[in-house]
Amino acid sequence: MCGRFAMDKETDELIREFVISEGFANIGSWRPAWNLAPTDPVPIVIESVKGDDGPVRRLELAQWWLTPTWSKVLKLKAPMFNARAETAASKASFKASVASKRAVIPATGYYEWRTDADGTKTPYFIQLPGEIIGMAALYSWWADPSKANDDESRWHLTATILTSDAVDQLVGIHDRNPVPLPRDWWDHWLDPTIVGDQDLLDEAVRAALPLAETLEFHEVAPVKGDGPELIAPLD
């Protein structure tokens, strides 16, 4: 699973990294963060089609906790910050997003906790040193039913991170890891004109495997507060 991650890039860096279309970066007062948790607003990269101009790539802020369009409340009781790549296409909460609302969530790295036999939890920071991890994700627009149709504030962008079975070197920490898409897969994954299904999810996991096998990790201090010191190796 992925329950906390870091994103230490400024808006301009993300625009350059993901080649965001001019005028389509809408992440407001975003600032780098090293302790992003479920329900926090996080930067995501999506593509949408407007008119006959073809897909437009956008950088947006989304709640990290996907809310399907049919939900009556913004935050469901079930944990919706991760989606299993093996089953997402068949789940009512995710299948519409698999079909046409796929995203990339950029991360400097993510945290995972190893649970020892005595119940002790040891935090690790997992990363691709010097590179952004483009985590495969899904998104959904949720409309607040309590607000008028013409009220722009009724719309909430929400997202979830796809996970798969952990690669061998990470199994000792946790049995799941995010799906880190290679750069040459970003365009294909984001393309809203491609109708996604379970085959696409399986293909993405296979494409991500070589990159996942290069992930590195180190133990860190307890993940509390925020700041670059959180990802520093424990002395």
CORSUL-V768344 format. One record per helix or strand of 3 or more residues. SS is the DSSP state (H for helix, E for strand). FROM is the first residue (numbers start at 1). LEN is the number of residues. Records with the same first field share a line. If there is no record, write none. Layout:
# CORSUL-V768344
SS = FROM-LEN ; FROM-LEN
This chain:
# CORSUL-V768344
E = 4-4 ; 33-5 ; 41-9 ; 55-10 ; 82-3 ; 102-6 ; 109-7 ; 121-7 ; 133-11 ; 155-11 ; 176-3 ; 216-4
H = 11-8 ; 88-3 ; 95-6 ; 152-3 ; 168-3 ; 183-8 ; 198-15 ; 228-4
